[in-house]
Amino acid sequence: MEEYAVILVYSTTHALRIEKLLGERGLECKLIPVPRHLSSDCGICVRLRRADLEAARAVIEQAGIEHEGMYPL
């Protein structure tokens, strides 16, 4: 079974932008509801393979998108 991580964001707009940027760079991701044990803020987050987490972090930082955090599932 593949291991995943999530990127928590402050708004749906940020989630959509991150999804688009990661997809453009060939990083598979999906928008999912935020697991309740992590946060009750924004209702969606970005799920991706845990192995892609550092590459995603670089993409997000380069784009200057604020995010709440990145967590393994």
C-alpha positions, 0 to 999 in steps of 0.5 A: 500500500502506498504511503501518502501525505497531505498539504494543509492550506488556508483557503480553497484557492491555495489548494487549487493553485497547488494542485495545478502547479504540482500537476504541471510538474508531473507530481500526482496529487488529489484534493480531499477533505481535511482529515479531522484529526489534523485540522478543522480550518479549510475544508480541503487539502492536497494529498500526494505520495509521501515520496513526492513531499520534498519536491512538492515543498520546493514547488510551493516555496518557489511559487510563494504559496502559504500553507499551514503544514505538510503531514504524513498520513 
